[in-house]
Amino acid sequence: MSQDTADIVGSKGAKFTITVATASIAPNGATLIVSGQPDQSLSVSATGQFVTVPSLPSGDSTVSLALVWPPGQTQDAAVGVGTVTTGTATAADPPPFIDSGRTPGFVALFGVGQ
């Protein structure tokens, strides 16, 4: 993966929320995966519509989302960036989607900087 193909690109250390439309994220259903490091559980909002990335790692990383889909849902889930507390974070254009019914869903991240 690279900065050009990531779903979300931001500055190393950025704190931001990832938003998901259509589906919801299960409580305790978000994990930050970084090669060579232990997986990190992420905080999911009470509504299940967003998850907080507390500090974006440098380079490639992935967020795994345990998604709950409403019965009969056929619309894919749009992924976006919500509140950016520190640094920068921007979703790809056009916005990335997670295919309807897929769980876990994955969001590719790229942190710029050392």
The 8 nearest C-alpha neighbors of each residue, nearest first, counted from 0:
[[1, 4, 5, 59, 2, 3, 107, 109],
 [2, 0, 3, 4, 5, 109, 59, 58],
 [1, 3, 5, 4, 109, 8, 0, 110],
 [4, 2, 1, 5, 0, 8, 91, 6],
 [3, 5, 1, 2, 0, 6, 107, 91],
 [6, 4, 107, 108, 2, 7, 3, 109],
 [7, 5, 107, 91, 90, 95, 108, 106],
 [6, 8, 90, 108, 5, 89, 91, 109],
 [9, 7, 109, 89, 88, 108, 110, 5],
 [10, 8, 88, 87, 110, 111, 89, 109],
 [9, 11, 111, 110, 87, 13, 86, 12],
 [10, 12, 110, 57, 55, 111, 56, 112],
 [11, 13, 54, 55, 56, 10, 14, 86],
 [14, 12, 86, 85, 55, 54, 10, 11],
 [15, 13, 53, 54, 85, 84, 52, 83],
 [16, 14, 83, 52, 82, 84, 51, 13],
 [15, 17, 51, 81, 50, 82, 80, 52],
 [16, 18, 80, 50, 49, 79, 81, 51],
 [19, 17, 49, 79, 78, 80, 48, 81],
 [18, 20, 78, 48, 77, 49, 76, 79],
 [19, 21, 76, 77, 22, 18, 78, 48],
 [22, 20, 76, 19, 23, 74, 75, 77],
 [23, 21, 68, 67, 20, 76, 66, 19],
 [24, 22, 47, 67, 48, 66, 25, 68],
 [23, 25, 47, 66, 65, 28, 67, 48],
 [24, 26, 28, 65, 66, 27, 67, 47],
 [27, 25, 28, 43, 24, 47, 45, 29],
 [26, 28, 29, 25, 43, 42, 40, 41],
 [29, 27, 25, 65, 26, 64, 24, 30],
 [30, 28, 64, 41, 63, 27, 40, 65],
 [29, 31, 40, 63, 62, 41, 39, 32],
 [30, 32, 62, 39, 38, 61, 40, 63],
 [31, 33, 38, 61, 60, 62, 30, 34],
 [34, 32, 60, 36, 35, 31, 61, 38],
 [33, 35, 36, 32, 60, 59, 37, 38],
 [34, 36, 33, 37, 32, 38, 60, 59],
 [37, 35, 33, 34, 38, 32, 39, 31],
 [38, 36, 39, 35, 33, 32, 34, 31],
 [37, 39, 32, 31, 36, 30, 40, 33],
 [38, 40, 31, 30, 41, 37, 32, 33],
 [41, 39, 30, 29, 31, 38, 42, 27],
 [40, 42, 29, 30, 51, 39, 43, 52],
 [41, 43, 51, 50, 44, 40, 27, 29],
 [44, 42, 50, 47, 49, 26, 41, 27],
 [45, 43, 47, 46, 49, 50, 48, 42],
 [44, 46, 47, 43, 26, 48, 49, 42],
 [47, 45, 44, 48, 23, 49, 43, 24],
 [48, 46, 24, 23, 44, 45, 49, 43],
 [49, 47, 23, 19, 46, 18, 24, 44],
 [48, 50, 18, 17, 44, 47, 19, 43],
 [49, 51, 43, 17, 16, 42, 44, 41],
 [52, 50, 16, 42, 15, 53, 41, 17],
 [51, 53, 15, 14, 54, 16, 55, 41],
 [54, 52, 14, 51, 15, 55, 13, 12],
 [55, 53, 12, 14, 13, 52, 56, 11],
 [56, 54, 12, 13, 11, 110, 52, 14],
 [57, 55, 11, 110, 12, 54, 58, 60],
 [56, 58, 110, 11, 111, 113, 112, 55],
 [57, 59, 110, 109, 111, 56, 60, 112],
 [60, 58, 109, 108, 0, 110, 57, 1],
 [61, 59, 33, 108, 32, 107, 109, 58],
 [62, 60, 107, 32, 108, 106, 31, 63],
 [61, 63, 31, 106, 30, 105, 32, 64],
 [62, 64, 105, 30, 29, 104, 103, 61],
 [65, 63, 29, 104, 103, 28, 66, 105],
 [66, 64, 103, 28, 102, 25, 24, 29],
 [67, 65, 24, 102, 23, 64, 25, 103],
 [66, 68, 23, 22, 24, 25, 69, 65],
 [67, 69, 22, 100, 66, 70, 72, 23],
 [70, 68, 72, 71, 67, 22, 21, 23],
 [71, 69, 72, 68, 73, 67, 100, 22],
 [70, 72, 73, 69, 68, 100, 74, 99],
 [73, 71, 69, 70, 74, 68, 99, 100],
 [72, 74, 99, 71, 75, 100, 98, 70],
 [73, 75, 99, 72, 76, 21, 98, 100],
 [74, 76, 99, 98, 97, 96, 77, 73],
 [77, 75, 97, 20, 21, 96, 22, 19],
 [76, 78, 96, 20, 19, 95, 75, 97],
 [79, 77, 19, 95, 18, 96, 76, 94],
 [80, 78, 18, 90, 17, 81, 77, 19],
 [79, 81, 17, 18, 16, 90, 89, 82],
 [80, 82, 16, 18, 17, 79, 83, 15],
 [81, 83, 16, 15, 84, 80, 17, 14],
 [82, 84, 15, 85, 14, 81, 87, 16],
 [83, 85, 14, 15, 82, 86, 13, 87],
 [86, 84, 13, 14, 83, 87, 15, 12],
 [85, 87, 13, 10, 14, 12, 84, 88],
 [86, 88, 9, 10, 13, 83, 85, 89],
 [89, 87, 9, 8, 10, 7, 83, 13],
 [90, 88, 8, 7, 9, 80, 91, 87],
 [91, 89, 7, 79, 6, 80, 94, 8],
 [90, 92, 94, 6, 93, 7, 95, 89],
 [93, 91, 94, 90, 95, 6, 89, 7],
 [92, 94, 91, 95, 90, 96, 6, 77],
 [95, 93, 92, 91, 90, 78, 96, 79],
 [94, 96, 78, 6, 77, 91, 93, 97],
 [97, 95, 77, 76, 78, 75, 98, 94],
 [96, 98, 76, 75, 104, 99, 77, 101],
 [99, 97, 75, 101, 96, 100, 76, 74],
 [98, 100, 75, 73, 101, 74, 97, 76],
 [99, 101, 68, 98, 102, 72, 73, 75],
 [102, 100, 99, 98, 104, 103, 97, 66],
 [103, 101, 104, 66, 65, 100, 64, 67],
 [102, 104, 65, 64, 101, 66, 63, 105],
 [103, 105, 102, 64, 63, 101, 97, 65],
 [104, 106, 63, 62, 64, 107, 103, 61],
 [105, 107, 62, 61, 6, 108, 63, 104],
 [108, 106, 61, 5, 6, 60, 105, 7],
 [107, 109, 7, 60, 5, 61, 8, 59],
 [110, 108, 59, 8, 58, 2, 5, 60],
 [109, 111, 57, 11, 58, 9, 10, 56],
 [112, 110, 10, 11, 57, 9, 58, 109],
 [113, 111, 11, 57, 10, 110, 58, 12],
 [112, 57, 11, 111, 58, 110, 56, 10]]
